Amino acid sequence: MDVDVKTLPEDVSLLQQMIRELLELLHTTQRKNEQLEHRLDQLLRRLYGRRSERIDPSQLALFEELIGEAIEAEPAEGEAPAETAAPKRRGHGRRKLPKNLPRQREVIDVSPEEKICPCCGKEKDLIGEEVSEQLDYIPASVYVREIVRLKYACRACEEGVVTADKPRQPIEKGLPGPGMLAQVITSKYCDHLPLHRQEGIFCRFGVHLPRSTLCGWMGQGAELLTPLYDAAVAEVLCSKVIGTDDTPVKVQDPERKGTLRTGRIWVYVGDEAHPYTVYDYTSSRSRDGPVVFLGDYEGYLQADAFAGYDGIYAGEKVRELLCWAHARRKFYDAQDSDAERALVALGYIRSLYKVEAEAKEFFAVQGDVEGAEALSATRASQRSAASQSSIRLRLRQEESVPILDKFEKWMREQTSGTAAGGVVLPKSPMGTAIDYCLSNWEALKRYTQDGDLPIDNNASERALRGIAVGRKNWLFFGSDNGGRTAAVLFSLVASAKRHGLDPFAYLRDVIGRISDHPASRIADLLPDRWAPAAPAD
């Protein structure tokens, strides 16, 4: 801005006031620029940078004096200091092929001339064999399943014709058998293969299945499996703690052809006693989705600090439990603008996770005499006498709570200006990270009150990765009904994978049985209770 010096006032106090206003404007502009630069750095990192939030442990060691015992706690009197376990090295060379794979034996013999001993002329005896393995592949096949129903009649009377009953089909009067339906579901909702690509694959087998037909199959398959989905939802709602998160998906707008709007896929992860992962679809991100899904649920809900959950936490039935991975991410993103404070905060959070790792170590050495001797006698006896939950709770109360108290004190010092580095600006990335923690402090430290509560919500984030990968392939849902279909089928695939099952084998068996399965025992088909049907004689 060009300023004519001649037009400036001669009053000193007025000039000082103008300078103060200009300095304030300059300060505001610089702060906005820093915020924009921070947002740009985040965007560029998200597009081109690495996704992991790893930091060099040696950087944290630089601030060990500031963090004090929060990073490296001194061993208690009478206890041996814990030794750092050497990192496990990955084995070299080719891994052995699984024994459960079918094997086709090919015997290669020597020539008849070589079977004759050149010294004495007698025939050599077989003394052994050398076996080598090679992995081969047989392409998948499509076949026609002919269902033949025999008919009988009395030739004498020419009456009384009877025909064997036709078994119930997954889709009444439909073309696909259980295996075909399971294959299309698994390919799309497990392997993220869009229907138009599957259409091309089936064409290579000489079968023309338009994607519109495949889409109809998915809707009818979801309708068939909805009772099983409802049973999984009911189980999840019995959990002591439910982890939840959401992600956007594009949906075609029926009112404006060719236009896409944004819907949401929500995930709800049950606890270890109710090990199911279920999804829900809503046409928007309003809180109505979680409110309707959770209904009369009573327990802990672990999520991010999305304001839509506030109404759910308003009563006493659902208790808020926040995620330390979300909090850590905000400090990680603040490294570019305030590296020193960010590393100190990350050191505190790292210390909390070290306590969780210590609890896992306790469980890993349970029953291991050598591992038990490495621990103190007191801890070994407590471990054997108490459950895993109580051990984790005790460790959190003894070690995590003091770390949290020091961390809270440190954050308040940064915002009050009593720290050596001066006051942290509220709108800066570091100020935003600290404000997030302090504003939600009770919900963040609530996990220390119960050994069954997880420290973070990473299980829910992992459950949404499949959605994120899939939408890069199938791009959008054709309608809200398509979103609800996807929620049902994603749920059954994810729950099967959670139990280490082959989704195709599980779905093929369940689809073939569910029509004739008693509704009162539908929960018997859930992944953790499922037993494959015995093969027919």
C-alpha positions in Angstrom: 0.0 0.0 0.0 1.5 3.3 -1.1 1.3 6.1 1.6 2.0 9.7 0.9 4.2 10.9 3.8 2.8 14.4 3.4 -0.7 13.2 4.3 0.4 11.7 7.6 -0.8 13.6 10.7 1.7 15.4 12.8 0.1 14.5 16.1 2.5 12.0 17.8 -0.3 10.2 19.8 -2.3 9.7 16.6 0.7 8.4 14.8 1.4 5.9 17.6 -2.2 4.7 17.4 -1.9 4.2 13.7 1.4 2.2 14.2 -0.3 0.0 16.9 -3.2 -0.7 14.5 -0.8 -1.5 11.7 1.3 -3.8 13.9 -1.9 -5.6 15.1 -3.0 -6.0 11.4 0.5 -7.3 10.6 0.4 -9.8 13.4 -3.1 -11.0 12.4 -2.0 -11.4 8.8 1.1 -13.3 9.8 -1.0 -15.6 12.0 -3.4 -16.2 9.1 -0.5 -17.0 6.8 0.9 -19.5 9.3 -2.5 -21.2 9.5 -2.8 -21.3 5.7 0.8 -22.6 5.4 0.0 -25.3 8.0 -3.1 -26.4 6.1 -1.2 -26.4 2.8 1.5 -28.6 4.4 -1.1 -31.0 5.7 -2.8 -31.2 2.3 0.5 -31.8 0.5 1.6 -34.4 3.0 -1.8 -36.1 2.6 -1.4 -36.2 -1.2 2.3 -36.9 -1.6 3.8 -37.6 1.8 4.0 -40.8 3.8 0.9 -41.7 5.8 2.6 -43.2 8.8 3.2 -40.9 11.8 6.5 -42.3 12.8 9.1 -40.1 14.5 12.8 -40.8 15.2 13.1 -42.0 18.8 16.4 -40.1 19.1 14.5 -36.9 18.6 12.4 -37.6 21.7 15.5 -38.4 23.6 16.6 -34.8 23.2 13.7 -33.7 25.4 14.1 -36.4 28.0 15.0 -33.9 30.7 11.9 -31.9 29.9 9.6 -34.9 30.0 11.5 -36.4 33.0 10.2 -39.7 34.2 7.3 -39.6 31.7 9.5 -41.1 29.0 12.0 -43.3 30.9 10.8 -44.2 34.4 13.4 -45.3 36.9 13.1 -48.9 38.0 11.6 -49.3 41.4 13.9 -50.4 44.3 14.5 -54.1 44.2 13.4 -54.4 40.5 15.7 -55.3 37.7 15.7 -52.7 34.9 13.9 -53.9 31.8 16.2 -54.9 29.0 15.4 -53.6 25.5 14.3 -56.6 23.4 16.3 -57.1 20.2 14.2 -56.5 17.1 13.0 -59.6 15.5 14.7 -60.2 12.2 12.7 -61.5 9.3 13.8 -64.8 8.0 15.5 -65.0 4.7 14.8 -67.3 1.8 11.6 -68.8 0.4 8.8 -69.7 2.9 7.4 -73.2 3.0 4.2 -73.7 1.2 1.1 -74.4 3.3 0.5 -78.1 3.9 -3.3 -77.7 3.4 -2.8 -76.8 -0.3 -3.7 -79.7 -2.6 -0.7 -81.3 -4.2 -0.4 -82.9 -7.6 2.5 -85.4 -7.7 4.5 -85.6 -10.9 7.1 -88.3 -10.9 10.1 -87.9 -13.3 12.0 -91.1 -13.9 15.5 -91.6 -15.4 15.9 -93.2 -18.8 15.9 -97.1 -19.0 19.6 -97.0 -20.1 20.5 -95.1 -16.9 18.8 -97.8 -14.7 21.5 -100.3 -15.8 24.7 -100.4 -13.8 27.7 -99.8 -16.2 29.9 -101.9 -13.9 28.1 -105.2 -13.4 25.2 -104.8 -15.9 22.5 -105.4 -13.2 19.4 -103.2 -12.8 19.8 -100.5 -10.2 17.4 -100.4 -7.2 15.3 -97.4 -6.2 16.8 -95.9 -3.1 14.9 -92.7 -2.6 13.6 -89.5 -4.2 14.2 -85.8 -4.3 11.2 -83.6 -4.0 10.9 -80.0 -4.9 7.8 -77.8 -4.8 6.5 -75.3 -7.3 3.4 -73.2 -6.8 1.0 -73.3 -9.8 -2.4 -71.9 -10.5 -5.6 -73.3 -12.0 -7.9 -70.5 -13.2 -11.3 -70.1 -11.6 -14.1 -71.8 -13.4 -17.8 -71.1 -14.0 -20.1 -74.1 -14.3 -23.8 -74.8 -14.8 -25.5 -76.5 -11.9 -28.3 -78.7 -13.2 -31.0 -79.3 -10.6 -32.8 -82.4 -11.8 -36.1 -83.2 -10.0 -37.4 -86.7 -10.7 -41.0 -87.3 -11.5 -43.0 -90.4 -10.8 -46.5 -91.6 -11.9 -48.6 -94.8 -12.0 -48.6 -96.2 -15.5 -51.6 -98.3 -14.7 -53.8 -95.4 -13.5 -52.0 -92.7 -15.4 -52.5 -90.5 -12.4 -50.8 -89.5 -9.1 -47.8 -87.7 -10.7 -45.3 -86.6 -8.1 -42.3 -84.4 -8.5 -39.4 -83.9 -6.1 -39.6 -80.6 -4.3 -37.3 -77.9 -5.7 -34.8 -76.7 -3.0 -35.1 -73.1 -2.0 -32.8 -70.8 -3.9 -30.8 -67.8 -2.7 -32.8 -65.7 -5.2 -36.2 -67.2 -6.0 -36.3 -67.9 -9.7 -32.9 -66.3 -10.0 -29.9 -67.5 -12.0 -27.1 -67.4 -9.4 -26.3 -70.3 -7.1 -24.7 -69.7 -3.7 -21.2 -70.0 -5.0 -21.8 -67.4 -7.8 -23.5 -65.0 -5.4 -20.7 -65.4 -2.8 -18.0 -64.8 -5.5 -19.5 -61.5 -6.7 -20.0 -60.3 -3.1 -16.4 -61.3 -2.1 -14.9 -59.8 -5.2 -16.6 -56.4 -4.7 -16.7 -56.0 -0.9 -13.5 -57.8 0.0 -11.3 -57.4 -3.0 -12.8 -54.1 -4.1 -13.4 -55.2 -7.7 -16.2 -53.1 -9.3 -19.1 -54.8 -11.0 -18.1 -53.6 -14.5 -14.7 -55.3 -14.1 -16.4 -58.5 -12.9 -18.6 -58.3 -16.0 -15.5 -58.3 -18.2 -14.1 -61.3 -16.2 -17.2 -63.4 -16.7 -17.2 -62.5 -20.4 -13.8 -64.2 -20.7 -15.6 -67.4 -19.5 -18.2 -66.9 -22.3 -20.9 -65.8 -19.9 -22.5 -62.4 -20.4 -23.7 -60.9 -17.1 -24.5 -57.2 -17.4 -23.4 -55.1 -14.4 -27.1 -54.1 -13.9 -27.8 -57.8 -13.3 -24.9 -58.1 -10.9 -26.1 -55.0 -9.1 -29.6 -56.6 -8.7 -28.0 -59.7 -7.3 -26.2 -57.6 -4.7 -29.4 -56.0 -3.5 -31.2 -59.3 -3.3 -28.2 -60.9 -1.6 -28.2 -58.2 1.0 -31.9 -58.7 1.6 -31.4 -62.4 2.0 -28.6 -61.8 4.6 -30.2 -58.9 6.5 -31.5 -61.2 9.3 -27.8 -62.3 9.9 -26.7 -58.6 9.7 -29.4 -57.7 12.3 -28.1 -60.4 14.6 -24.6 -59.1 14.3 -25.8 -55.5 15.1 -27.7 -56.8 18.2 -24.5 -58.5 19.4 -22.4 -55.3 18.9 -25.0 -53.3 20.9 -24.4 -55.7 23.8 -20.7 -54.6 24.0 -19.3 -52.8 26.9 -17.4 -50.5 24.6 -18.1 -49.7 20.9 -15.6 -48.1 18.7 -17.1 -46.0 15.9 -15.9 -43.8 13.0 -17.2 -42.6 9.7 -16.0 -41.8 6.2 -17.7 -40.0 3.2 -18.9 -41.8 0.1 -20.3 -40.4 -3.1 -23.9 -41.2 -4.0 -25.9 -40.5 -7.1 -28.7 -38.0 -6.5 -31.9 -39.4 -7.9 -33.5 -35.9 -8.2 -30.6 -34.5 -10.3 -29.4 -37.0 -12.8 -25.7 -37.2 -13.2 -25.1 -35.3 -9.9 -23.3 -36.8 -6.9 -23.8 -35.9 -3.3 -22.0 -37.1 -0.2 -23.3 -39.9 2.1 -21.6 -41.5 5.0 -20.5 -45.0 6.0 -20.3 -45.5 9.8 -18.5 -48.4 11.4 -19.2 -49.9 14.8 -16.7 -52.3 16.2 -17.8 -54.6 19.1 -15.5 -55.5 22.0 -13.7 -58.8 22.5 -16.8 -60.4 24.0 -18.9 -59.4 21.0 -16.3 -59.7 18.1 -18.3 -58.3 15.2 -17.6 -55.3 12.9 -20.8 -53.8 11.4 -21.4 -50.8 9.1 -24.3 -48.5 8.7 -25.1 -46.1 5.9 -26.7 -42.6 6.2 -27.4 -40.0 3.5 -25.7 -37.3 5.6 -23.4 -36.8 8.6 -26.0 -35.7 11.0 -26.1 -37.2 14.5 -29.4 -38.9 13.6 -27.4 -41.9 12.1 -25.6 -42.8 15.3 -28.6 -42.0 17.5 -30.9 -44.3 15.5 -28.3 -47.1 15.3 -27.3 -47.0 19.0 -30.9 -46.8 20.2 -31.0 -47.7 23.9 -27.3 -48.7 24.1 -25.7 -48.4 27.5 -21.9 -48.5 27.7 -18.8 -46.7 26.4 -18.7 -45.1 22.9 -15.2 -44.4 21.6 -15.0 -42.0 18.8 -13.4 -38.6 17.8 -14.7 -35.3 19.2 -17.3 -34.9 16.4 -20.0 -32.6 17.8 -22.8 -34.9 16.5 -22.1 -37.3 19.3 -22.7 -34.7 22.0 -26.4 -35.4 22.2 -25.7 -39.1 22.7 -23.4 -38.3 25.6 -25.9 -35.9 27.1 -27.6 -38.7 29.1 -26.0 -41.1 31.6 -26.4 -44.3 29.5 -23.5 -43.7 27.0 -20.1 -42.5 28.3 -17.7 -40.7 26.1 -14.3 -42.3 25.5 -11.9 -40.4 23.2 -9.0 -41.7 21.2 -5.4 -40.9 21.9 -4.4 -41.6 18.3 -6.5 -38.6 17.3 -4.9 -36.4 19.9 -1.4 -37.6 18.9 -2.1 -36.8 15.2 -2.7 -33.1 16.1 0.6 -32.8 17.8 2.3 -34.7 15.0 0.9 -32.2 12.5 2.1 -29.3 14.6 5.8 -30.3 14.2 6.4 -27.9 11.3 5.5 -24.8 13.2 6.6 -25.8 16.8 8.9 -28.7 16.7 10.2 -28.5 20.3 6.8 -28.5 22.0 5.4 -31.1 19.5 8.2 -33.5 20.3 7.7 -33.0 24.1 3.9 -33.8 23.7 4.7 -36.8 21.5 7.1 -38.0 24.1 4.3 -37.9 26.8 1.9 -39.8 24.5 4.6 -42.3 23.6 5.0 -43.0 27.3 1.3 -43.8 27.6 1.6 -46.3 24.8 4.7 -47.8 26.5 2.5 -48.7 29.5 0.1 -50.4 27.1 3.0 -52.3 25.6 4.1 -53.4 29.0 0.6 -54.8 29.7 0.8 -56.8 26.5 4.2 -58.1 27.5 2.7 -59.4 30.8 0.1 -61.3 28.8 2.7 -62.7 26.4 4.9 -64.2 29.2 1.9 -65.7 31.0 2.8 -69.3 31.6 6.4 -68.7 30.5 8.6 -69.5 33.5 11.6 -67.8 32.0 9.6 -64.6 31.3 8.0 -64.8 34.8 11.4 -64.9 36.4 12.5 -61.8 34.4 9.7 -59.9 36.1 9.7 -58.9 39.7 8.2 -61.5 42.1 5.4 -59.1 43.1 4.3 -58.5 39.6 4.5 -62.2 38.6 2.3 -63.2 41.5 -0.2 -60.4 40.7 -0.2 -61.4 37.1 -1.0 -65.0 37.9 -3.7 -64.1 40.4 -5.5 -61.4 38.5 -7.2 -61.2 35.1 -5.7 -59.4 32.1 -8.2 -56.6 32.6 -7.2 -56.0 36.3 -3.5 -56.1 35.4 -4.0 -53.5 32.7 -6.0 -51.4 35.1 -3.4 -51.6 37.8 -0.6 -50.6 35.4 -2.6 -47.7 34.1 -3.3 -46.4 37.6 0.3 -46.8 38.7 2.0 -45.5 35.6 -0.3 -43.9 33.1 -2.2 -41.6 35.6 1.0 -39.8 36.8 2.1 -39.3 33.2 -1.3 -37.8 32.3 -1.1 -35.5 35.3 2.4 -34.2 34.2 1.2 -33.9 30.6 -1.9 -31.8 31.7 0.3 -29.6 33.8 2.7 -29.1 30.9 0.0 -28.2 28.5 -1.6 -25.6 30.9 1.9 -24.0 31.3 2.2 -23.6 27.5 -1.2 -21.8 27.2 -0.8 -19.7 30.4 2.6 -18.3 29.4 4.5 -19.6 32.4 6.6 -21.9 30.3 10.1 -20.8 29.1 9.1 -20.7 25.5 6.3 -18.1 26.0 2.6 -18.4 25.5 1.2 -20.7 22.7 -1.2 -18.8 20.4 -4.7 -20.3 20.6 -5.2 -20.5 16.8 -1.8 -21.9 16.1 -1.4 -25.6 15.2 0.1 -26.3 18.7 -2.6 -24.2 20.4 -5.3 -26.2 18.5 -3.7 -29.5 19.6 -3.5 -28.4 23.2 -7.0 -27.0 23.2 -8.3 -30.3 21.8 -6.7 -32.3 24.6 -7.7 -29.9 27.5 -11.3 -29.5 26.2 -11.7 -33.3 26.1 -9.4 -34.2 29.0 -11.9 -36.2 31.0 -12.9 -38.3 28.0 -9.2 -38.8 27.0 -8.1 -40.1 30.4 -11.2 -42.2 31.0 -9.5 -45.3 29.6 -7.4 -45.4 32.8 -10.5 -46.2 34.9 -11.2 -49.6 33.4 -8.8 -52.2 32.1 -11.3 -53.3 29.3 -11.2 -49.9 27.6 -8.8 -49.4 24.7 -6.5 -46.4 24.6 -7.3 -45.6 21.0 -9.9 -46.1 18.3 -7.5 -47.6 15.7 -9.6 -50.7 15.2 -12.4 -48.5 13.8 -10.0 -46.6 11.5 -8.6 -49.9 10.2 -12.1 -51.1 9.6 -12.7 -48.1 7.3 -9.6 -48.6 5.2 -11.5 -51.1 3.1 -14.1 -48.5 2.3 -11.4 -46.0 1.4 -9.7 -48.4 -0.9 -13.0 -49.6 -2.4 -14.3 -46.2 -3.3 -11.3 -45.5 -5.4 -12.4 -48.4 -7.6 -16.2 -48.4 -7.6 -16.2 -44.6 -7.1 -19.8 -44.1 -5.9 -23.1 -45.7 -4.8 -25.9 -45.7 -7.3 -28.5 -44.8 -4.6 -29.2 -44.7 -0.9 -30.4 -48.3 -1.3 -27.0 -49.2 -2.8 -25.4 -47.7 0.3 -27.6 -49.8 2.6 -26.8 -52.9 0.5 -23.1 -52.2 0.8 -23.4 -51.7 4.6 -24.9 -55.2 5.0 -22.4 -57.0 2.8 -19.4 -55.1 4.1 -20.4 -56.1 7.6 -20.5 -59.8 6.9 -17.2 -59.7 5.0 -15.4 -57.7 7.7 -16.8 -59.9 10.5 -15.7 -63.1 8.7 -12.2 -61.6 8.2 -12.0 -60.6 11.8 -12.3 -64.3 12.7 -9.8 -65.4 10.1 -12.4 -67.0 7.8 -12.3 -67.1 4.1 -15.2 -64.7 3.2 -16.0 -66.7 0.1 -16.2 -70.0 1.8 -18.3 -68.5 4.7 -20.7 -66.7 2.4 -21.2 -69.6 0.1 -22.2 -71.9 2.9 -24.4 -69.3 4.7 -26.2 -68.2 1.5 -26.9 -71.9 0.7 -28.4 -72.5 4.2 -30.0 -69.3 5.4 -33.3 -69.7 3.5 -34.1 -73.0 5.4 -32.4 -72.0 8.7 -34.7 -71.4 11.7 -35.1 -67.7 12.4 -34.8 -68.4 16.1 -31.3 -69.8 15.6 -30.0 -67.3 13.0 -27.2 -66.3 15.4 -25.7 -69.8 14.9 -24.6 -68.6 11.4 -22.5 -65.7 12.8 -18.8 -66.0 12.0 -17.6 -67.0 15.5 -20.3 -69.7 15.8 -20.4 -70.8 12.3 -19.7 -74.5 11.4 -19.7 -75.5 7.7 -22.5 -77.7 6.7 -21.6 -81.4 6.4 -21.1 -82.5 2.7 -24.0 -84.4 1.2 -23.5 -88.1 0.7 
